C-alpha cells in the first residue's frame, strides 16, 4: 500500500455504504495518490484534433448485444468491437465515480472529462465550494481550435454541457444555451429547440436570431443542414423541440427520416466544418438516447441507438484514417440497467429475429389505462410483431391502472413492466432501470492514446486531451 493512501476499514454489510461514500469522496478530492496521470505521459501537442465519443449509459451488455445483433443481421462486427479484434488503440477500464457518489450521473461524469475535476452529481463544472472550473471547449477555442458538440439529446443536456458550460445544476438548460451563445462554439448539432426559440423560452429571448447575428447557419431539418455551404464553419442545428427521436422510431417514419439526420450524418457534417480550422479542433459526439432507452428498459430503443452510435464511430474512424493527427477517445459515462441476453439452447438467433421485426419503441405502443387486454395485444402485434398472451396483456392492463406491483419497487413503472413482458419473448432481461457503479469500457487511438492505462480515473482524460493538443489550461 502506498504511503499516502488512507487505510479504509474492511468492507462488511454493516459499513459498506459508509465505506463506499468515503471511497467516492476520497477519489473525488484527490486524497488517493496514483501513478502519473495520462496527460503526463503524452507528448505535448502530438494531436491536432480530438474526437471524444460517448455512448451515454452503455452497459457492457449493450455493447455486446449490438455487436451480436449486427453479426447476426449483416455478418459483420460493430466498429467498436472490430477495434478490439484488430487490436487497434489502447483499451482499459475507467472509474467514473463523481465527487459525492460511487454511482455518477451524466453531468458529473462528463465534467470529470471536461475540466479534470470531480464534482457532485447534477453540477456542471462548478465545485461544491462554488469554484468555476474552465471546461475544455472554451479552453480549446481560446487556443484557436475549432469546437463542436454533436448529440442525439438536447444540445444543452448534461453530457455536452460537461465539456462546455458552468451552471450549478444540469437542469438549467436555458442558461446553458445562453452560455453557448456567449462562448461561440463552432458546431452545435442535436435537439433542443425549446431552449433557443423565443416562443419556447420563459424569458422570450430569441437565441436563434442572436446566433444568426453571429454568422451561424441555422438548420431545423436535414434539408436545411445539407443546404449550408461547405465553407460554413459555424452551424447551429436543432432538429427537434426536445431530444432527437429514438433511431428505431426515426427509421420507421418517413417524415422523421426525411427531416432528422442520423447521428452519423451529424458527425460527418460537423467534421467537414471543423476540419477547415488549420489549428485543429476538439469535438464531442454523444449517443445520448442509449441511456434513455436503458432507463426505460426499452430493448428496441437501446440496440438500435447503440448501432446508430456505432455508425457515427465509423465516420470518426474514417476521418482519423485520413487525418492520423487525430486522437479518438471512445467510452461511456456510466452503465445503465445492465441488460443482457439470458437465453440458452442457442436461442440468440430466434431472439434477434424477433427484435428485427420491431417497428417502434415503447412510446410507439401508445398504451393507456382505458385500453382493454385485446387492445394491448393488438398494439404489441402492430409495433413489435410479438403475440402477447392474455395473461401478460392483463398484467400490463392492471399496471396501467396502478393495480399491479412487483417486489422490486424500482421496476414498478409501466415501461419497466413492458420491458419484462418483452423479455418473455426475447430473453433480454434487465437488472434495473438506473445508472450503475460499473467500471466502463475505454479505448483511445491516435496520438495521445499511449496515455491510456489499463485502469483509468475519469479526470485523467482531461489531462490527456490538454497535453495531447497542447492547449492552455486556463482562459486568457
C-alpha positions as CSV (number, residue, x, y, z in Angstrom):
1,X,0.0,0.0,0.0
2,X,1.3,3.4,-0.9
3,X,2.4,5.6,2.0
4,X,-0.1,8.4,1.3
5,X,-3.1,6.2,0.7
6,X,-5.5,6.3,3.6
7,X,-6.4,3.0,5.2
8,X,-10.0,2.1,4.9
9,X,-11.9,-0.3,7.2
10,X,-12.7,-3.8,5.9
11,X,-16.0,-3.8,3.9
12,X,-18.9,-5.6,5.6
13,X,-22.6,-5.4,5.1
14,X,-22.7,-3.1,8.0
15,X,-20.2,-0.5,6.9
16,X,-20.4,-0.8,3.1
17,X,-22.4,2.3,2.5
18,X,-20.2,4.3,4.8
19,X,-17.0,3.0,3.2
20,X,-18.4,3.4,-0.3
21,X,-19.2,7.0,0.3
22,X,-15.8,7.6,1.8
23,X,-14.1,6.0,-1.1
24,X,-16.0,8.2,-3.6
25,X,-15.2,11.3,-1.6
26,X,-11.5,10.4,-1.3
27,X,-11.3,9.7,-5.0
28,X,-13.1,12.9,-5.9
29,X,-10.9,15.0,-3.6
30,X,-7.7,13.5,-4.8
31,X,-6.8,12.0,-1.5
32,X,-5.7,8.9,-3.2
33,X,-2.3,9.0,-4.8
34,X,-1.9,7.3,-8.1
35,X,0.7,6.9,-10.8
36,X,1.5,9.6,-13.3
37,X,-1.7,10.8,-14.9
38,X,-2.5,10.0,-18.5
39,X,-1.6,13.6,-19.6
40,X,1.9,13.4,-18.0
41,X,2.9,10.6,-20.3
42,X,1.7,12.1,-23.6
43,X,3.9,14.0,-26.0
44,X,2.9,17.7,-25.7
45,X,0.9,18.9,-28.8
46,X,1.1,15.5,-30.5
47,X,-2.6,15.6,-31.6
48,X,-4.1,18.3,-33.8
49,X,-7.7,17.1,-33.4
50,X,-9.7,15.2,-30.7
51,X,-13.0,13.4,-31.3
52,X,-14.5,12.3,-28.0
53,X,-17.3,9.8,-28.5
54,X,-19.7,8.9,-25.7
55,X,-22.4,6.2,-25.8
56,X,-24.2,7.5,-22.8
57,X,-25.4,4.9,-20.3
58,X,-23.8,1.9,-22.2
59,X,-23.5,-1.2,-20.1
60,X,-21.3,-4.0,-21.4
61,X,-24.4,-5.9,-22.3
62,X,-25.5,-3.1,-24.6
63,X,-22.1,-3.1,-26.4
64,X,-22.2,-6.9,-26.6
65,X,-25.7,-7.3,-27.9
66,X,-25.4,-4.6,-30.5
67,X,-22.3,-6.3,-31.9
68,X,-24.0,-9.7,-31.8
69,X,-27.1,-8.3,-33.5
70,X,-25.0,-6.9,-36.3
71,X,-23.1,-10.1,-36.7
72,X,-26.5,-12.0,-36.9
73,X,-28.1,-9.4,-39.3
74,X,-25.2,-8.4,-41.5
75,X,-22.4,-10.8,-40.9
76,X,-20.1,-8.1,-39.6
77,X,-18.9,-6.8,-36.3
78,X,-19.6,-3.4,-34.8
79,X,-17.0,-0.8,-35.4
80,X,-16.3,-0.8,-31.7
81,X,-15.7,-4.5,-31.4
82,X,-13.7,-4.6,-34.6
83,X,-11.2,-2.2,-33.0
84,X,-10.8,-4.8,-30.2
85,X,-10.4,-7.6,-32.7
86,X,-7.8,-5.7,-34.7
87,X,-6.0,-4.7,-31.5
88,X,-6.2,-1.0,-32.5
89,X,-5.6,1.6,-29.9
90,X,-5.2,1.3,-26.1
91,X,-8.0,-0.3,-24.1
92,X,-8.8,-0.3,-20.4
93,X,-11.5,0.2,-17.8
94,X,-12.4,3.5,-16.3
95,X,-13.6,4.6,-12.9
96,X,-16.4,7.1,-13.4
97,X,-17.4,7.9,-9.8
98,X,-18.5,11.5,-9.1
99,X,-17.3,13.5,-6.1
100,X,-20.3,12.6,-3.9
101,X,-21.4,9.2,-5.2
102,X,-20.0,5.9,-6.5
103,X,-22.9,5.9,-9.0
104,X,-22.4,9.0,-11.1
105,X,-24.9,11.0,-13.2
106,X,-24.1,12.1,-16.7
107,X,-23.3,15.7,-15.7
108,X,-20.6,14.8,-13.1
109,X,-19.2,12.1,-15.4
110,X,-18.8,14.5,-18.4
111,X,-17.4,17.2,-16.1
112,X,-14.6,14.9,-15.0
113,X,-13.5,14.6,-18.6
114,X,-14.4,18.2,-19.4
115,X,-12.4,20.0,-16.7
116,X,-10.4,17.4,-14.9
117,X,-12.2,17.8,-11.6
118,X,-14.8,15.6,-9.9
119,X,-17.9,17.5,-8.8
120,X,-21.2,16.5,-7.1
121,X,-23.9,14.8,-9.2
122,X,-26.0,17.2,-11.2
123,X,-23.4,20.0,-11.1
124,X,-21.8,21.3,-14.3
125,X,-18.2,22.4,-13.9
126,X,-18.8,24.0,-10.5
127,X,-17.3,22.5,-7.4
128,X,-19.2,22.2,-4.1
129,X,-17.3,25.3,-2.8
130,X,-18.5,27.3,-5.8
131,X,-15.3,27.2,-7.8
132,X,-15.9,27.5,-11.5
133,X,-13.7,25.2,-13.5
134,X,-12.9,26.2,-17.1
135,X,-14.2,23.4,-19.4
136,X,-12.2,22.1,-22.3
137,X,-14.2,23.6,-25.2
138,X,-13.7,27.2,-24.1
139,X,-10.0,26.4,-23.5
140,X,-9.8,25.0,-27.0
141,X,-11.5,28.0,-28.5
142,X,-9.1,30.4,-26.6
143,X,-6.2,28.4,-28.1
144,X,-7.5,28.9,-31.6
145,X,-9.0,25.5,-32.2
146,X,-12.4,24.6,-33.6
147,X,-15.1,23.4,-31.2
148,X,-18.0,21.1,-31.7
149,X,-20.9,19.4,-29.9
150,X,-22.9,16.7,-31.6
151,X,-25.6,14.7,-29.7
152,X,-28.9,12.8,-30.1
153,X,-30.2,14.5,-26.9
154,X,-30.9,18.2,-26.5
155,X,-27.6,20.1,-27.2
156,X,-27.9,21.6,-23.7
157,X,-28.1,18.2,-22.0
158,X,-25.7,17.1,-19.3
159,X,-23.0,15.4,-21.4
160,X,-22.4,18.2,-23.9
161,X,-22.7,20.7,-21.2
162,X,-19.9,18.9,-19.2
163,X,-17.5,19.9,-22.0
164,X,-18.7,23.5,-22.4
165,X,-20.7,25.2,-19.7
166,X,-20.8,26.2,-16.0
167,X,-24.0,26.0,-14.1
168,X,-24.9,24.8,-10.6
169,X,-27.5,22.3,-11.9
170,X,-27.7,20.4,-15.1
171,X,-31.4,21.3,-15.4
172,X,-30.6,24.9,-16.2
173,X,-30.6,24.2,-19.9
174,X,-31.9,27.7,-20.8
175,X,-28.8,29.1,-19.1
176,X,-26.6,26.6,-20.8
177,X,-27.9,27.7,-24.2
178,X,-27.0,31.3,-23.4
179,X,-23.5,30.3,-22.5
180,X,-23.2,28.5,-25.9
181,X,-24.1,31.8,-27.5
182,X,-21.5,33.7,-25.4
183,X,-18.8,31.2,-25.9
184,X,-19.4,30.8,-29.6
185,X,-18.7,27.1,-30.2
186,X,-18.5,26.5,-33.9
187,X,-20.7,23.4,-34.3
188,X,-23.8,22.7,-32.2
189,X,-25.9,19.9,-33.6
190,X,-28.7,17.9,-31.9
191,X,-32.1,18.5,-30.4
192,X,-33.4,21.2,-28.1
193,X,-35.3,24.0,-29.9
194,X,-37.1,24.6,-26.7
195,X,-34.1,26.4,-25.2
196,X,-33.4,28.6,-28.2
197,X,-36.6,29.9,-29.7
198,X,-38.4,32.9,-28.1
199,X,-41.9,31.3,-28.1
200,X,-40.4,28.4,-26.1
201,X,-38.1,30.1,-23.7
202,X,-39.6,31.5,-20.4
203,X,-37.7,34.8,-20.9
204,X,-38.7,35.2,-24.5
205,X,-35.1,35.6,-25.8
206,X,-34.5,34.8,-29.4
207,X,-31.3,33.0,-29.1
208,X,-31.6,31.6,-32.7
209,X,-31.7,35.1,-34.0
210,X,-28.7,36.1,-31.9
211,X,-26.7,33.1,-33.3
212,X,-27.6,34.2,-36.8
213,X,-26.3,37.7,-36.0
214,X,-23.0,36.0,-35.1
215,X,-22.9,34.4,-38.6
216,X,-24.1,31.0,-37.7
217,X,-26.0,29.0,-40.3
218,X,-29.2,27.7,-38.5
219,X,-30.8,24.4,-39.6
220,X,-34.1,22.8,-38.4
221,X,-34.2,19.9,-40.9
222,X,-31.8,17.6,-42.8
223,X,-32.6,19.6,-46.0
224,X,-31.5,22.9,-44.3
225,X,-28.4,21.3,-43.0
226,X,-27.5,19.9,-46.4
227,X,-28.1,23.4,-47.9
228,X,-25.5,25.0,-45.7
229,X,-22.4,25.9,-47.7
230,X,-19.4,23.6,-47.4
231,X,-17.3,26.6,-46.4
232,X,-19.6,27.4,-43.5
233,X,-17.7,26.9,-40.2
234,X,-20.4,27.9,-37.7
235,X,-23.6,25.9,-37.6
236,X,-26.5,25.6,-35.1
237,X,-28.6,22.7,-36.0
238,X,-31.7,21.9,-33.9
239,X,-33.8,19.1,-35.3
240,X,-36.4,18.6,-32.6
241,X,-38.0,20.5,-29.8
242,X,-36.6,18.1,-27.2
243,X,-34.3,15.1,-27.7
244,X,-33.9,13.6,-31.2
245,X,-36.2,10.6,-31.8
246,X,-35.0,7.1,-31.0
247,X,-33.3,5.6,-34.0
248,X,-35.9,2.8,-34.1
249,X,-38.7,5.3,-34.4
250,X,-36.8,7.5,-36.8
251,X,-36.0,4.7,-39.3
252,X,-39.7,3.6,-39.3
253,X,-41.1,7.0,-40.0
254,X,-40.9,8.6,-43.5
255,X,-41.2,12.1,-42.1
256,X,-38.6,11.6,-39.4
257,X,-36.1,10.0,-41.8
258,X,-36.7,13.0,-44.1
259,X,-36.3,15.7,-41.5
260,X,-34.0,14.4,-38.8
261,X,-30.4,13.5,-39.7
262,X,-28.8,10.4,-38.1
263,X,-26.1,10.8,-35.6
264,X,-23.6,9.6,-38.2
265,X,-24.8,12.3,-40.6
266,X,-24.5,14.9,-38.0
267,X,-21.0,13.7,-37.1
268,X,-19.9,13.8,-40.8
269,X,-21.2,17.4,-41.3
270,X,-19.5,18.5,-38.1
271,X,-16.2,17.1,-39.1
272,X,-16.4,18.6,-42.6
273,X,-16.8,22.1,-41.0
274,X,-14.3,21.7,-38.1
275,X,-11.6,20.3,-40.4
276,X,-11.4,23.7,-42.1
277,X,-9.7,25.1,-39.0
278,X,-6.0,24.9,-39.6
279,X,-5.3,24.7,-35.9
280,X,-7.5,21.6,-35.5
281,X,-10.5,21.0,-33.2
282,X,-12.0,19.3,-30.2
283,X,-15.4,17.7,-30.7
284,X,-17.7,15.6,-28.5
285,X,-20.1,13.2,-30.1
286,X,-22.8,11.7,-27.8
287,X,-25.2,8.8,-28.4
288,X,-27.4,10.1,-25.6
289,X,-30.6,8.1,-26.2
290,X,-28.8,4.8,-25.4
291,X,-29.1,6.0,-21.8
292,X,-32.8,6.9,-22.1
293,X,-33.6,3.5,-23.6
294,X,-31.8,1.8,-20.7
295,X,-33.8,3.8,-18.2
296,X,-37.0,2.7,-20.0
297,X,-35.9,-0.9,-20.3
298,X,-36.7,-0.4,-24.0
299,X,-34.6,-3.1,-25.9
300,X,-35.6,-1.8,-29.3
301,X,-34.6,1.8,-28.4
302,X,-31.4,0.5,-26.8
303,X,-30.0,-1.7,-29.5
304,X,-30.8,0.5,-32.5
305,X,-29.5,3.7,-30.8
306,X,-26.3,1.8,-29.9
307,X,-25.9,0.8,-33.6
308,X,-26.6,4.4,-34.7
309,X,-23.8,5.5,-32.3
310,X,-21.5,2.8,-33.8
311,X,-22.2,4.2,-37.2
312,X,-21.1,7.6,-36.0
313,X,-18.0,6.0,-34.7
314,X,-17.4,4.6,-38.1
315,X,-17.5,8.1,-39.5
316,X,-14.9,9.2,-36.9
317,X,-12.6,6.3,-37.7
318,X,-12.7,7.1,-41.5
319,X,-11.8,10.7,-40.6
320,X,-9.0,9.5,-38.4
321,X,-7.6,7.3,-41.1
322,X,-7.4,10.2,-43.5
323,X,-6.2,12.6,-40.7
324,X,-3.8,10.5,-38.5
325,X,-3.1,13.5,-36.3
326,X,-6.5,12.9,-34.7
327,X,-6.9,11.4,-31.3
328,X,-10.1,9.4,-30.8
329,X,-11.4,8.6,-27.3
330,X,-14.3,6.1,-27.1
331,X,-16.2,5.4,-23.9
332,X,-19.4,5.8,-21.9
333,X,-20.1,7.9,-18.8
334,X,-21.7,5.0,-16.8
335,X,-23.6,1.8,-17.2
336,X,-27.3,1.7,-17.0
337,X,-29.8,-1.1,-16.2
338,X,-27.2,-3.8,-17.1
339,X,-29.3,-5.5,-19.8
340,X,-28.3,-8.9,-21.2
341,X,-29.3,-11.8,-23.4
342,X,-30.1,-14.6,-21.0
343,X,-31.2,-17.5,-23.2
344,X,-29.6,-20.8,-23.6
345,X,-30.2,-23.6,-26.2
346,X,-28.8,-21.3,-28.9
347,X,-31.9,-19.1,-29.0
348,X,-30.0,-16.0,-29.8
349,X,-30.9,-16.2,-33.5
350,X,-34.6,-16.6,-32.6
351,X,-34.5,-13.6,-30.3
352,X,-32.6,-11.3,-32.6
353,X,-35.0,-12.3,-35.4
354,X,-37.9,-11.1,-33.2
355,X,-36.1,-7.9,-32.4
356,X,-35.6,-7.2,-36.1
357,X,-39.4,-7.1,-36.5
358,X,-39.8,-4.2,-34.1
359,X,-41.2,-1.0,-35.8
360,X,-41.1,1.3,-32.8
361,X,-40.1,1.9,-29.1
362,X,-42.3,1.6,-26.0
363,X,-43.7,5.1,-26.8
364,X,-44.9,4.0,-30.2
365,X,-47.2,1.5,-28.4
366,X,-49.4,4.4,-27.3
367,X,-50.8,2.5,-24.3
368,X,-53.2,4.0,-21.8
369,X,-55.4,2.9,-18.9
370,X,-58.6,2.8,-21.0
371,X,-57.4,0.1,-23.3
372,X,-58.6,-3.5,-22.9
373,X,-56.3,-6.5,-22.9
374,X,-57.3,-7.2,-26.5
375,X,-56.4,-3.7,-27.5
376,X,-53.0,-4.1,-25.8
377,X,-52.4,-7.4,-27.6
378,X,-53.2,-5.7,-31.0
379,X,-50.9,-2.8,-30.3
380,X,-48.0,-5.1,-29.4
381,X,-48.6,-7.1,-32.6
382,X,-48.6,-3.9,-34.7
383,X,-45.5,-2.3,-33.2
384,X,-43.3,-5.3,-32.2
385,X,-44.7,-8.3,-34.1
386,X,-44.9,-10.1,-30.8
387,X,-48.0,-12.1,-29.8
388,X,-48.7,-11.4,-26.1
389,X,-50.5,-13.9,-24.0
390,X,-53.8,-12.8,-22.5
391,X,-52.2,-13.2,-19.1
392,X,-49.4,-10.8,-20.0
393,X,-51.8,-8.3,-21.6
394,X,-54.0,-8.4,-18.5
395,X,-51.0,-7.9,-16.2
396,X,-50.0,-4.8,-18.3
397,X,-53.5,-3.5,-18.2
398,X,-53.5,-3.8,-14.4
399,X,-50.2,-1.9,-14.3
400,X,-51.6,0.9,-16.4
401,X,-54.4,1.1,-13.8
402,X,-52.0,1.0,-10.9
403,X,-53.4,-2.4,-9.8
404,X,-50.1,-4.3,-10.1
405,X,-46.8,-4.1,-8.3
406,X,-43.6,-6.1,-8.4
407,X,-41.4,-6.8,-5.4
408,X,-38.5,-4.6,-6.6
409,X,-40.2,-1.2,-6.4
410,X,-37.8,0.4,-8.9
411,X,-39.3,-1.8,-11.6
412,X,-42.9,-0.9,-11.0
413,X,-43.1,1.7,-13.8
414,X,-45.1,0.9,-16.9
415,X,-42.1,0.9,-19.1
416,X,-40.2,-1.5,-16.9
417,X,-43.2,-3.9,-16.9
418,X,-43.3,-3.6,-20.7
419,X,-39.6,-4.4,-20.8
420,X,-40.1,-7.5,-18.6
421,X,-43.0,-8.7,-20.8
422,X,-40.9,-8.3,-23.9
423,X,-38.2,-10.3,-22.2
424,X,-40.5,-13.2,-22.1
425,X,-40.2,-13.2,-25.9
426,X,-36.6,-12.1,-26.4
427,X,-34.9,-13.4,-23.3
428,X,-33.2,-10.0,-22.9
429,X,-33.5,-9.0,-19.2
430,X,-32.7,-6.0,-17.1
431,X,-31.1,-5.8,-13.6
432,X,-32.8,-2.4,-13.0
433,X,-33.5,0.9,-14.8
434,X,-31.0,3.3,-13.4
435,X,-27.3,4.1,-13.5
436,X,-24.8,1.6,-12.2
437,X,-21.5,1.7,-10.4
438,X,-19.8,-0.4,-13.1
439,X,-16.3,0.5,-14.3
440,X,-16.7,1.2,-18.0
441,X,-15.0,0.5,-21.3
442,X,-12.4,3.0,-22.6
443,X,-10.5,2.9,-25.8
444,X,-8.3,5.5,-27.5
445,X,-6.3,5.5,-30.7
446,X,-4.2,8.1,-32.4
447,X,-1.6,10.5,-31.0
448,X,-2.0,10.7,-27.2
449,X,-3.6,7.2,-26.9
450,X,-0.4,6.0,-25.3
451,X,-1.5,7.7,-22.1
452,X,-4.4,5.3,-21.6
453,X,-3.7,2.9,-18.7
454,X,-5.4,-0.5,-18.0
455,X,-7.3,1.3,-15.3
456,X,-8.0,5.0,-15.6
457,X,-9.6,7.6,-13.4
458,X,-12.1,9.7,-15.4
459,X,-10.4,13.0,-14.6
460,X,-7.2,11.8,-16.3
461,X,-8.8,12.1,-19.7
462,X,-8.9,15.9,-19.4
463,X,-5.1,15.9,-18.7
464,X,-4.6,13.6,-21.7
465,X,-6.6,15.9,-24.1
466,X,-4.9,19.0,-22.9
467,X,-1.4,17.6,-23.1
468,X,-2.0,15.9,-26.5
469,X,-3.4,19.0,-28.1
470,X,-1.1,21.5,-26.2
471,X,-3.9,23.8,-25.4
472,X,-3.6,26.2,-22.4
473,X,-5.2,25.0,-19.1
474,X,-6.5,28.5,-18.3
475,X,-8.5,31.0,-20.3
476,X,-6.6,34.1,-21.3
